Amino acid sequence: METIRVRSLLSYKKIANALRETRNKVVKIEGTATSTASAIAAIDNKLLHLSSDMNRISNLTNGLATSVDTFTMTCPGGHSASAKNSLTSFTLDGRNGDLFSGELLIIA
């Protein structure tokens, strides 16, 4: 499994590449809740629509909004999880042919 560590907003390019390629593999993404959310928010991806500003993270797919210190991620397949004020990691499993068909894990 490939692991991507998110330390800043600049990591969004690595995450974007992983999301594009994850149909054939499992990708684990780690980082603090805020940096991970900010990096993902910078990705323009049709299957994952997240936007953030300094105070809020919104999942545009479900209209779910939380504060930055509680990172919540929800995928179209219905998997969701959250972590609060901690190192955050989640796994994207694309081997079933759907970007979010596998387990989505966030470990607090």
Phi and psi restraints in degrees (range 20) as a CNS / XPLOR table:
assign (resid 1 and name C) (resid 2 and name N)
       (resid 2 and name CA) (resid 2 and name C) 1.0 -81.2 20.0 2
assign (resid 2 and name N) (resid 2 and name CA)
       (resid 2 and name C) (resid 3 and name N) 1.0 135.3 20.0 2
assign (resid 2 and name C) (resid 3 and name N)
       (resid 3 and name CA) (resid 3 and name C) 1.0 -115.3 20.0 2
assign (resid 3 and name N) (resid 3 and name CA)
       (resid 3 and name C) (resid 4 and name N) 1.0 130.5 20.0 2
assign (resid 3 and name C) (resid 4 and name N)
       (resid 4 and name CA) (resid 4 and name C) 1.0 -113.6 20.0 2
assign (resid 4 and name N) (resid 4 and name CA)
       (resid 4 and name C) (resid 5 and name N) 1.0 124.1 20.0 2
assign (resid 4 and name C) (resid 5 and name N)
       (resid 5 and name CA) (resid 5 and name C) 1.0 -99.3 20.0 2
assign (resid 5 and name N) (resid 5 and name CA)
       (resid 5 and name C) (resid 6 and name N) 1.0 125.8 20.0 2
assign (resid 5 and name C) (resid 6 and name N)
       (resid 6 and name CA) (resid 6 and name C) 1.0 -98.7 20.0 2
assign (resid 6 and name N) (resid 6 and name CA)
       (resid 6 and name C) (resid 7 and name N) 1.0 117.4 20.0 2
assign (resid 6 and name C) (resid 7 and name N)
       (resid 7 and name CA) (resid 7 and name C) 1.0 -115.7 20.0 2
assign (resid 7 and name N) (resid 7 and name CA)
       (resid 7 and name C) (resid 8 and name N) 1.0 -17.8 20.0 2
assign (resid 7 and name C) (resid 8 and name N)
       (resid 8 and name CA) (resid 8 and name C) 1.0 -158.2 20.0 2
assign (resid 8 and name N) (resid 8 and name CA)
       (resid 8 and name C) (resid 9 and name N) 1.0 175.1 20.0 2
assign (resid 8 and name C) (resid 9 and name N)
       (resid 9 and name CA) (resid 9 and name C) 1.0 -60.3 20.0 2
assign (resid 9 and name N) (resid 9 and name CA)
       (resid 9 and name C) (resid 10 and name N) 1.0 -25.7 20.0 2
assign (resid 9 and name C) (resid 10 and name N)
       (resid 10 and name CA) (resid 10 and name C) 1.0 -66.4 20.0 2
assign (resid 10 and name N) (resid 10 and name CA)
       (resid 10 and name C) (resid 11 and name N) 1.0 -15.3 20.0 2
assign (resid 10 and name C) (resid 11 and name N)
       (resid 11 and name CA) (resid 11 and name C) 1.0 -71.7 20.0 2
assign (resid 11 and name N) (resid 11 and name CA)
       (resid 11 and name C) (resid 12 and name N) 1.0 -6.1 20.0 2
assign (resid 11 and name C) (resid 12 and name N)
       (resid 12 and name CA) (resid 12 and name C) 1.0 -61.8 20.0 2
assign (resid 12 and name N) (resid 12 and name CA)
       (resid 12 and name C) (resid 13 and name N) 1.0 -29.2 20.0 2
assign (resid 12 and name C) (resid 13 and name N)
       (resid 13 and name CA) (resid 13 and name C) 1.0 -66.4 20.0 2
assign (resid 13 and name N) (resid 13 and name CA)
       (resid 13 and name C) (resid 14 and name N) 1.0 -40.2 20.0 2
assign (resid 13 and name C) (resid 14 and name N)
       (resid 14 and name CA) (resid 14 and name C) 1.0 -66.1 20.0 2
assign (resid 14 and name N) (resid 14 and name CA)
       (resid 14 and name C) (resid 15 and name N) 1.0 -40.3 20.0 2
assign (resid 14 and name C) (resid 15 and name N)
       (resid 15 and name CA) (resid 15 and name C) 1.0 -67.8 20.0 2
assign (resid 15 and name N) (resid 15 and name CA)
       (resid 15 and name C) (resid 16 and name N) 1.0 -41.1 20.0 2
assign (resid 15 and name C) (resid 16 and name N)
       (resid 16 and name CA) (resid 16 and name C) 1.0 -60.1 20.0 2
assign (resid 16 and name N) (resid 16 and name CA)
       (resid 16 and name C) (resid 17 and name N) 1.0 -43.5 20.0 2
assign (resid 16 and name C) (resid 17 and name N)
       (resid 17 and name CA) (resid 17 and name C) 1.0 -63.2 20.0 2
assign (resid 17 and name N) (resid 17 and name CA)
       (resid 17 and name C) (resid 18 and name N) 1.0 -41.0 20.0 2
assign (resid 17 and name C) (resid 18 and name N)
       (resid 18 and name CA) (resid 18 and name C) 1.0 -64.2 20.0 2
assign (resid 18 and name N) (resid 18 and name CA)
       (resid 18 and name C) (resid 19 and name N) 1.0 -40.1 20.0 2
assign (resid 18 and name C) (resid 19 and name N)
       (resid 19 and name CA) (resid 19 and name C) 1.0 -64.9 20.0 2
assign (resid 19 and name N) (resid 19 and name CA)
       (resid 19 and name C) (resid 20 and name N) 1.0 -37.8 20.0 2
assign (resid 19 and name C) (resid 20 and name N)
       (resid 20 and name CA) (resid 20 and name C) 1.0 -67.2 20.0 2
assign (resid 20 and name N) (resid 20 and name CA)
       (resid 20 and name C) (resid 21 and name N) 1.0 -34.7 20.0 2
assign (resid 20 and name C) (resid 21 and name N)
       (resid 21 and name CA) (resid 21 and name C) 1.0 -95.6 20.0 2
assign (resid 21 and name N) (resid 21 and name CA)
       (resid 21 and name C) (resid 22 and name N) 1.0 -4.5 20.0 2
assign (resid 21 and name C) (resid 22 and name N)
       (resid 22 and name CA) (resid 22 and name C) 1.0 -72.6 20.0 2
assign (resid 22 and name N) (resid 22 and name CA)
       (resid 22 and name C) (resid 23 and name N) 1.0 -6.5 20.0 2
assign (resid 22 and name C) (resid 23 and name N)
       (resid 23 and name CA) (resid 23 and name C) 1.0 -62.9 20.0 2
assign (resid 23 and name N) (resid 23 and name CA)
       (resid 23 and name C) (resid 24 and name N) 1.0 -18.6 20.0 2
assign (resid 23 and name C) (resid 24 and name N)
       (resid 24 and name CA) (resid 24 and name C) 1.0 -114.7 20.0 2
assign (resid 24 and name N) (resid 24 and name CA)
       (resid 24 and name C) (resid 25 and name N) 1.0 3.8 20.0 2
assign (resid 24 and name C) (resid 25 and name N)
       (resid 25 and name CA) (resid 25 and name C) 1.0 -158.4 20.0 2
assign (resid 25 and name N) (resid 25 and name CA)
       (resid 25 and name C) (resid 26 and name N) 1.0 178.0 20.0 2
assign (resid 25 and name C) (resid 26 and name N)
       (resid 26 and name CA) (resid 26 and name C) 1.0 -107.0 20.0 2
assign (resid 26 and name N) (resid 26 and name CA)
       (resid 26 and name C) (resid 27 and name N) 1.0 132.6 20.0 2
assign (resid 26 and name C) (resid 27 and name N)
       (resid 27 and name CA) (resid 27 and name C) 1.0 -123.5 20.0 2
assign (resid 27 and name N) (resid 27 and name CA)
       (resid 27 and name C) (resid 28 and name N) 1.0 131.0 20.0 2
assign (resid 27 and name C) (resid 28 and name N)
       (resid 28 and name CA) (resid 28 and name C) 1.0 -109.3 20.0 2
assign (resid 28 and name N) (resid 28 and name CA)
       (resid 28 and name C) (resid 29 and name N) 1.0 132.6 20.0 2
assign (resid 28 and name C) (resid 29 and name N)
       (resid 29 and name CA) (resid 29 and name C) 1.0 -119.9 20.0 2
assign (resid 29 and name N) (resid 29 and name CA)
       (resid 29 and name C) (resid 30 and name N) 1.0 128.0 20.0 2
assign (resid 29 and name C) (resid 30 and name N)
       (resid 30 and name CA) (resid 30 and name C) 1.0 -123.8 20.0 2
assign (resid 30 and name N) (resid 30 and name CA)
       (resid 30 and name C) (resid 31 and name N) 1.0 149.1 20.0 2
assign (resid 30 and name C) (resid 31 and name N)
       (resid 31 and name CA) (resid 31 and name C) 1.0 168.3 20.0 2
assign (resid 31 and name N) (resid 31 and name CA)
       (resid 31 and name C) (resid 32 and name N) 1.0 176.4 20.0 2
assign (resid 31 and name C) (resid 32 and name N)
       (resid 32 and name CA) (resid 32 and name C) 1.0 -70.4 20.0 2
assign (resid 32 and name N) (resid 32 and name CA)
       (resid 32 and name C) (resid 33 and name N) 1.0 158.3 20.0 2
assign (resid 32 and name C) (resid 33 and name N)
       (resid 33 and name CA) (resid 33 and name C) 1.0 -56.1 20.0 2
assign (resid 33 and name N) (resid 33 and name CA)
       (resid 33 and name C) (resid 34 and name N) 1.0 -44.4 20.0 2
assign (resid 33 and name C) (resid 34 and name N)
       (resid 34 and name CA) (resid 34 and name C) 1.0 -70.0 20.0 2
assign (resid 34 and name N) (resid 34 and name CA)
       (resid 34 and name C) (resid 35 and name N) 1.0 -45.5 20.0 2
assign (resid 34 and name C) (resid 35 and name N)
       (resid 35 and name CA) (resid 35 and name C) 1.0 -68.7 20.0 2
assign (resid 35 and name N) (resid 35 and name CA)
       (resid 35 and name C) (resid 36 and name N) 1.0 -37.4 20.0 2
assign (resid 35 and name C) (resid 36 and name N)
       (resid 36 and name CA) (resid 36 and name C) 1.0 -65.5 20.0 2
assign (resid 36 and name N) (resid 36 and name CA)
       (resid 36 and name C) (resid 37 and name N) 1.0 -46.0 20.0 2
assign (resid 36 and name C) (resid 37 and name N)
       (resid 37 and name CA) (resid 37 and name C) 1.0 -63.5 20.0 2
assign (resid 37 and name N) (resid 37 and name CA)
       (resid 37 and name C) (resid 38 and name N) 1.0 -41.3 20.0 2
assign (resid 37 and name C) (resid 38 and name N)
       (resid 38 and name CA) (resid 38 and name C) 1.0 -64.8 20.0 2
assign (resid 38 and name N) (resid 38 and name CA)
       (resid 38 and name C) (resid 39 and name N) 1.0 -40.3 20.0 2
assign (resid 38 and name C) (resid 39 and name N)
       (resid 39 and name CA) (resid 39 and name C) 1.0 -67.3 20.0 2
assign (resid 39 and name N) (resid 39 and name CA)
       (resid 39 and name C) (resid 40 and name N) 1.0 -43.7 20.0 2
assign (resid 39 and name C) (resid 40 and name N)
       (resid 40 and name CA) (resid 40 and name C) 1.0 -66.0 20.0 2
assign (resid 40 and name N) (resid 40 and name CA)
       (resid 40 and name C) (resid 41 and name N) 1.0 -35.3 20.0 2
assign (resid 40 and name C) (resid 41 and name N)
       (resid 41 and name CA) (resid 41 and name C) 1.0 -63.3 20.0 2
assign (resid 41 and name N) (resid 41 and name CA)
       (resid 41 and name C) (resid 42 and name N) 1.0 -23.4 20.0 2
assign (resid 41 and name C) (resid 42 and name N)
       (resid 42 and name CA) (resid 42 and name C) 1.0 -81.4 20.0 2
assign (resid 42 and name N) (resid 42 and name CA)
       (resid 42 and name C) (resid 43 and name N) 1.0 -7.0 20.0 2
assign (resid 42 and name C) (resid 43 and name N)
       (resid 43 and name CA) (resid 43 and name C) 1.0 -86.1 20.0 2
assign (resid 43 and name N) (resid 43 and name CA)
       (resid 43 and name C) (resid 44 and name N) 1.0 129.5 20.0 2
assign (resid 43 and name C) (resid 44 and name N)
       (resid 44 and name CA) (resid 44 and name C) 1.0 -96.4 20.0 2
assign (resid 44 and name N) (resid 44 and name CA)
       (resid 44 and name C) (resid 45 and name N) 1.0 93.5 20.0 2
assign (resid 44 and name C) (resid 45 and name N)
       (resid 45 and name CA) (resid 45 and name C) 1.0 -131.8 20.0 2
assign (resid 45 and name N) (resid 45 and name CA)
       (resid 45 and name C) (resid 46 and name N) 1.0 130.4 20.0 2
assign (resid 45 and name C) (resid 46 and name N)
       (resid 46 and name CA) (resid 46 and name C) 1.0 -64.8 20.0 2
assign (resid 46 and name N) (resid 46 and name CA)
       (resid 46 and name C) (resid 47 and name N) 1.0 -26.9 20.0 2
assign (resid 46 and name C) (resid 47 and name N)
       (resid 47 and name CA) (resid 47 and name C) 1.0 -91.1 20.0 2
assign (resid 47 and name N) (resid 47 and name CA)
       (resid 47 and name C) (resid 48 and name N) 1.0 -16.7 20.0 2
assign (resid 47 and name C) (resid 48 and name N)
       (resid 48 and name CA) (resid 48 and name C) 1.0 -131.5 20.0 2
assign (resid 48 and name N) (resid 48 and name CA)
       (resid 48 and name C) (resid 49 and name N) 1.0 104.2 20.0 2
assign (resid 48 and name C) (resid 49 and name N)
       (resid 49 and name CA) (resid 49 and name C) 1.0 -109.6 20.0 2
assign (resid 49 and name N) (resid 49 and name CA)
       (resid 49 and name C) (resid 50 and name N) 1.0 96.0 20.0 2
assign (resid 49 and name C) (resid 50 and name N)
       (resid 50 and name CA) (resid 50 and name C) 1.0 -120.8 20.0 2
assign (resid 50 and name N) (resid 50 and name CA)
       (resid 50 and name C) (resid 51 and name N) 1.0 136.7 20.0 2
assign (resid 50 and name C) (resid 51 and name N)
       (resid 51 and name CA) (resid 51 and name C) 1.0 -131.4 20.0 2
assign (resid 51 and name N) (resid 51 and name CA)
       (resid 51 and name C) (resid 52 and name N) 1.0 149.3 20.0 2
assign (resid 51 and name C) (resid 52 and name N)
       (resid 52 and name CA) (resid 52 and name C) 1.0 -143.2 20.0 2
assign (resid 52 and name N) (resid 52 and name CA)
       (resid 52 and name C) (resid 53 and name N) 1.0 156.5 20.0 2
assign (resid 52 and name C) (resid 53 and name N)
       (resid 53 and name CA) (resid 53 and name C) 1.0 -127.7 20.0 2
assign (resid 53 and name N) (resid 53 and name CA)
       (resid 53 and name C) (resid 54 and name N) 1.0 -163.2 20.0 2
assign (resid 53 and name C) (resid 54 and name N)
       (resid 54 and name CA) (resid 54 and name C) 1.0 -65.6 20.0 2
assign (resid 54 and name N) (resid 54 and name CA)
       (resid 54 and name C) (resid 55 and name N) 1.0 -24.9 20.0 2
assign (resid 54 and name C) (resid 55 and name N)
       (resid 55 and name CA) (resid 55 and name C) 1.0 -115.7 20.0 2
assign (resid 55 and name N) (resid 55 and name CA)
       (resid 55 and name C) (resid 56 and name N) 1.0 -20.7 20.0 2
assign (resid 55 and name C) (resid 56 and name N)
       (resid 56 and name CA) (resid 56 and name C) 1.0 -132.6 20.0 2
assign (resid 56 and name N) (resid 56 and name CA)
       (resid 56 and name C) (resid 57 and name N) 1.0 149.9 20.0 2
assign (resid 56 and name C) (resid 57 and name N)
       (resid 57 and name CA) (resid 57 and name C) 1.0 -120.6 20.0 2
assign (resid 57 and name N) (resid 57 and name CA)
       (resid 57 and name C) (resid 58 and name N) 1.0 129.7 20.0 2
assign (resid 57 and name C) (resid 58 and name N)
       (resid 58 and name CA) (resid 58 and name C) 1.0 -120.5 20.0 2
assign (resid 58 and name N) (resid 58 and name CA)
       (resid 58 and name C) (resid 59 and name N) 1.0 132.5 20.0 2
assign (resid 58 and name C) (resid 59 and name N)
       (resid 59 and name CA) (resid 59 and name C) 1.0 -93.3 20.0 2
assign (resid 59 and name N) (resid 59 and name CA)
       (resid 59 and name C) (resid 60 and name N) 1.0 107.2 20.0 2
assign (resid 59 and name C) (resid 60 and name N)
       (resid 60 and name CA) (resid 60 and name C) 1.0 -70.4 20.0 2
assign (resid 60 and name N) (resid 60 and name CA)
       (resid 60 and name C) (resid 61 and name N) 1.0 -21.6 20.0 2
assign (resid 60 and name C) (resid 61 and name N)
       (resid 61 and name CA) (resid 61 and name C) 1.0 -65.3 20.0 2
assign (resid 61 and name N) (resid 61 and name CA)
       (resid 61 and name C) (resid 62 and name N) 1.0 -44.5 20.0 2
assign (resid 61 and name C) (resid 62 and name N)
       (resid 62 and name CA) (resid 62 and name C) 1.0 -111.4 20.0 2
assign (resid 62 and name N) (resid 62 and name CA)
       (resid 62 and name C) (resid 63 and name N) 1.0 0.2 20.0 2
assign (resid 62 and name C) (resid 63 and name N)
       (resid 63 and name CA) (resid 63 and name C) 1.0 69.8 20.0 2
assign (resid 63 and name N) (resid 63 and name CA)
       (resid 63 and name C) (resid 64 and name N) 1.0 21.5 20.0 2
assign (resid 63 and name C) (resid 64 and name N)
       (resid 64 and name CA) (resid 64 and name C) 1.0 -86.2 20.0 2
assign (resid 64 and name N) (resid 64 and name CA)
       (resid 64 and name C) (resid 65 and name N) 1.0 129.9 20.0 2
assign (resid 64 and name C) (resid 65 and name N)
       (resid 65 and name CA) (resid 65 and name C) 1.0 -130.5 20.0 2
assign (resid 65 and name N) (resid 65 and name CA)
       (resid 65 and name C) (resid 66 and name N) 1.0 136.2 20.0 2
assign (resid 65 and name C) (resid 66 and name N)
       (resid 66 and name CA) (resid 66 and name C) 1.0 -136.8 20.0 2
assign (resid 66 and name N) (resid 66 and name CA)
       (resid 66 and name C) (resid 67 and name N) 1.0 167.7 20.0 2
assign (resid 66 and name C) (resid 67 and name N)
       (resid 67 and name CA) (resid 67 and name C) 1.0 -74.3 20.0 2
assign (resid 67 and name N) (resid 67 and name CA)
       (resid 67 and name C) (resid 68 and name N) 1.0 158.4 20.0 2
assign (resid 67 and name C) (resid 68 and name N)
       (resid 68 and name CA) (resid 68 and name C) 1.0 -60.1 20.0 2
assign (resid 68 and name N) (resid 68 and name CA)
       (resid 68 and name C) (resid 69 and name N) 1.0 -33.2 20.0 2
assign (resid 68 and name C) (resid 69 and name N)
       (resid 69 and name CA) (resid 69 and name C) 1.0 -76.3 20.0 2
assign (resid 69 and name N) (resid 69 and name CA)
       (resid 69 and name C) (resid 70 and name N) 1.0 -7.8 20.0 2
assign (resid 69 and name C) (resid 70 and name N)
       (resid 70 and name CA) (resid 70 and name C) 1.0 -117.7 20.0 2
assign (resid 70 and name N) (resid 70 and name CA)
       (resid 70 and name C) (resid 71 and name N) 1.0 99.2 20.0 2
assign (resid 70 and name C) (resid 71 and name N)
       (resid 71 and name CA) (resid 71 and name C) 1.0 -85.4 20.0 2
assign (resid 71 and name N) (resid 71 and name CA)
       (resid 71 and name C) (resid 72 and name N) 1.0 120.4 20.0 2
assign (resid 71 and name C) (resid 72 and name N)
       (resid 72 and name CA) (resid 72 and name C) 1.0 -121.6 20.0 2
assign (resid 72 and name N) (resid 72 and name CA)
       (resid 72 and name C) (resid 73 and name N) 1.0 134.5 20.0 2
assign (resid 72 and name C) (resid 73 and name N)
       (resid 73 and name CA) (resid 73 and name C) 1.0 -129.0 20.0 2
assign (resid 73 and name N) (resid 73 and name CA)
       (resid 73 and name C) (resid 74 and name N) 1.0 130.2 20.0 2
assign (resid 73 and name C) (resid 74 and name N)
       (resid 74 and name CA) (resid 74 and name C) 1.0 -127.9 20.0 2
assign (resid 74 and name N) (resid 74 and name CA)
       (resid 74 and name C) (resid 75 and name N) 1.0 135.9 20.0 2
assign (resid 74 and name C) (resid 75 and name N)
       (resid 75 and name CA) (resid 75 and name C) 1.0 -109.7 20.0 2
assign (resid 75 and name N) (resid 75 and name CA)
       (resid 75 and name C) (resid 76 and name N) 1.0 161.5 20.0 2
assign (resid 75 and name C) (resid 76 and name N)
       (resid 76 and name CA) (resid 76 and name C) 1.0 -57.9 20.0 2
assign (resid 76 and name N) (resid 76 and name CA)
       (resid 76 and name C) (resid 77 and name N) 1.0 -27.4 20.0 2
assign (resid 76 and name C) (resid 77 and name N)
       (resid 77 and name CA) (resid 77 and name C) 1.0 -75.2 20.0 2
assign (resid 77 and name N) (resid 77 and name CA)
       (resid 77 and name C) (resid 78 and name N) 1.0 -6.9 20.0 2
assign (resid 77 and name C) (resid 78 and name N)
       (resid 78 and name CA) (resid 78 and name C) 1.0 103.6 20.0 2
assign (resid 78 and name N) (resid 78 and name CA)
       (resid 78 and name C) (resid 79 and name N) 1.0 -9.8 20.0 2
assign (resid 78 and name C) (resid 79 and name N)
       (resid 79 and name CA) (resid 79 and name C) 1.0 -72.6 20.0 2
assign (resid 79 and name N) (resid 79 and name CA)
       (resid 79 and name C) (resid 80 and name N) 1.0 139.7 20.0 2
assign (resid 79 and name C) (resid 80 and name N)
       (resid 80 and name CA) (resid 80 and name C) 1.0 -153.7 20.0 2
assign (resid 80 and name N) (resid 80 and name CA)
       (resid 80 and name C) (resid 81 and name N) 1.0 154.8 20.0 2
assign (resid 80 and name C) (resid 81 and name N)
       (resid 81 and name CA) (resid 81 and name C) 1.0 -161.3 20.0 2
assign (resid 81 and name N) (resid 81 and name CA)
       (resid 81 and name C) (resid 82 and name N) 1.0 166.7 20.0 2
assign (resid 81 and name C) (resid 82 and name N)
       (resid 82 and name CA) (resid 82 and name C) 1.0 -148.5 20.0 2
assign (resid 82 and name N) (resid 82 and name CA)
       (resid 82 and name C) (resid 83 and name N) 1.0 161.6 20.0 2
assign (resid 82 and name C) (resid 83 and name N)
       (resid 83 and name CA) (resid 83 and name C) 1.0 -142.3 20.0 2
assign (resid 83 and name N) (resid 83 and name CA)
       (resid 83 and name C) (resid 84 and name N) 1.0 150.4 20.0 2
assign (resid 83 and name C) (resid 84 and name N)
       (resid 84 and name CA) (resid 84 and name C) 1.0 -123.3 20.0 2
assign (resid 84 and name N) (resid 84 and name CA)
       (resid 84 and name C) (resid 85 and name N) 1.0 123.8 20.0 2
assign (resid 84 and name C) (resid 85 and name N)
       (resid 85 and name CA) (resid 85 and name C) 1.0 50.0 20.0 2
assign (resid 85 and name N) (resid 85 and name CA)
       (resid 85 and name C) (resid 86 and name N) 1.0 48.7 20.0 2
assign (resid 85 and name C) (resid 86 and name N)
       (resid 86 and name CA) (resid 86 and name C) 1.0 -155.0 20.0 2
assign (resid 86 and name N) (resid 86 and name CA)
       (resid 86 and name C) (resid 87 and name N) 1.0 172.1 20.0 2
assign (resid 86 and name C) (resid 87 and name N)
       (resid 87 and name CA) (resid 87 and name C) 1.0 -62.3 20.0 2
assign (resid 87 and name N) (resid 87 and name CA)
       (resid 87 and name C) (resid 88 and name N) 1.0 131.4 20.0 2
assign (resid 87 and name C) (resid 88 and name N)
       (resid 88 and name CA) (resid 88 and name C) 1.0 -119.8 20.0 2
assign (resid 88 and name N) (resid 88 and name CA)
       (resid 88 and name C) (resid 89 and name N) 1.0 138.0 20.0 2
assign (resid 88 and name C) (resid 89 and name N)
       (resid 89 and name CA) (resid 89 and name C) 1.0 -140.8 20.0 2
assign (resid 89 and name N) (resid 89 and name CA)
       (resid 89 and name C) (resid 90 and name N) 1.0 148.7 20.0 2
assign (resid 89 and name C) (resid 90 and name N)
       (resid 90 and name CA) (resid 90 and name C) 1.0 -144.3 20.0 2
assign (resid 90 and name N) (resid 90 and name CA)
       (resid 90 and name C) (resid 91 and name N) 1.0 157.5 20.0 2
assign (resid 90 and name C) (resid 91 and name N)
       (resid 91 and name CA) (resid 91 and name C) 1.0 -118.9 20.0 2
assign (resid 91 and name N) (resid 91 and name CA)
       (resid 91 and name C) (resid 92 and name N) 1.0 130.9 20.0 2
assign (resid 91 and name C) (resid 92 and name N)
       (resid 92 and name CA) (resid 92 and name C) 1.0 -106.5 20.0 2
assign (resid 92 and name N) (resid 92 and name CA)
       (resid 92 and name C) (resid 93 and name N) 1.0 122.7 20.0 2
assign (resid 92 and name C) (resid 93 and name N)
       (resid 93 and name CA) (resid 93 and name C) 1.0 -112.8 20.0 2
assign (resid 93 and name N) (resid 93 and name CA)
       (resid 93 and name C) (resid 94 and name N) 1.0 108.4 20.0 2
assign (resid 93 and name C) (resid 94 and name N)
       (resid 94 and name CA) (resid 94 and name C) 1.0 -103.3 20.0 2
assign (resid 94 and name N) (resid 94 and name CA)
       (resid 94 and name C) (resid 95 and name N) 1.0 11.6 20.0 2
assign (resid 94 and name C) (resid 95 and name N)
       (resid 95 and name CA) (resid 95 and name C) 1.0 -72.9 20.0 2
assign (resid 95 and name N) (resid 95 and name CA)
       (resid 95 and name C) (resid 96 and name N) 1.0 -13.9 20.0 2
assign (resid 95 and name C) (resid 96 and name N)
       (resid 96 and name CA) (resid 96 and name C) 1.0 -89.4 20.0 2
assign (resid 96 and name N) (resid 96 and name CA)
       (resid 96 and name C) (resid 97 and name N) 1.0 6.2 20.0 2
assign (resid 96 and name C) (resid 97 and name N)
       (resid 97 and name CA) (resid 97 and name C) 1.0 93.2 20.0 2
assign (resid 97 and name N) (resid 97 and name CA)
       (resid 97 and name C) (resid 98 and name N) 1.0 -7.4 20.0 2
assign (resid 97 and name C) (resid 98 and name N)
       (resid 98 and name CA) (resid 98 and name C) 1.0 -123.2 20.0 2
assign (resid 98 and name N) (resid 98 and name CA)
       (resid 98 and name C) (resid 99 and name N) 1.0 135.6 20.0 2
assign (resid 98 and name C) (resid 99 and name N)
       (resid 99 and name CA) (resid 99 and name C) 1.0 -52.7 20.0 2
assign (resid 99 and name N) (resid 99 and name CA)
       (resid 99 and name C) (resid 100 and name N) 1.0 -37.9 20.0 2
assign (resid 99 and name C) (resid 100 and name N)
       (resid 100 and name CA) (resid 100 and name C) 1.0 -119.1 20.0 2
assign (resid 100 and name N) (resid 100 and name CA)
       (resid 100 and name C) (resid 101 and name N) 1.0 29.6 20.0 2
assign (resid 100 and name C) (resid 101 and name N)
       (resid 101 and name CA) (resid 101 and name C) 1.0 -81.0 20.0 2
assign (resid 101 and name N) (resid 101 and name CA)
       (resid 101 and name C) (resid 102 and name N) 1.0 -19.6 20.0 2
assign (resid 101 and name C) (resid 102 and name N)
       (resid 102 and name CA) (resid 102 and name C) 1.0 -88.7 20.0 2
assign (resid 102 and name N) (resid 102 and name CA)
       (resid 102 and name C) (resid 103 and name N) 1.0 -169.9 20.0 2
assign (resid 102 and name C) (resid 103 and name N)
       (resid 103 and name CA) (resid 103 and name C) 1.0 -70.0 20.0 2
assign (resid 103 and name N) (resid 103 and name CA)
       (resid 103 and name C) (resid 104 and name N) 1.0 141.4 20.0 2
assign (resid 103 and name C) (resid 104 and name N)
       (resid 104 and name CA) (resid 104 and name C) 1.0 -115.4 20.0 2
assign (resid 104 and name N) (resid 104 and name CA)
       (resid 104 and name C) (resid 105 and name N) 1.0 114.5 20.0 2
assign (resid 104 and name C) (resid 105 and name N)
       (resid 105 and name CA) (resid 105 and name C) 1.0 -118.1 20.0 2
assign (resid 105 and name N) (resid 105 and name CA)
       (resid 105 and name C) (resid 106 and name N) 1.0 133.7 20.0 2
assign (resid 105 and name C) (resid 106 and name N)
       (resid 106 and name CA) (resid 106 and name C) 1.0 -125.6 20.0 2
assign (resid 106 and name N) (resid 106 and name CA)
       (resid 106 and name C) (resid 107 and name N) 1.0 121.5 20.0 2
assign (resid 106 and name C) (resid 107 and name N)
       (resid 107 and name CA) (resid 107 and name C) 1.0 -109.3 20.0 2
assign (resid 107 and name N) (resid 107 and name CA)
       (resid 107 and name C) (resid 108 and name N) 1.0 118.6 20.0 2
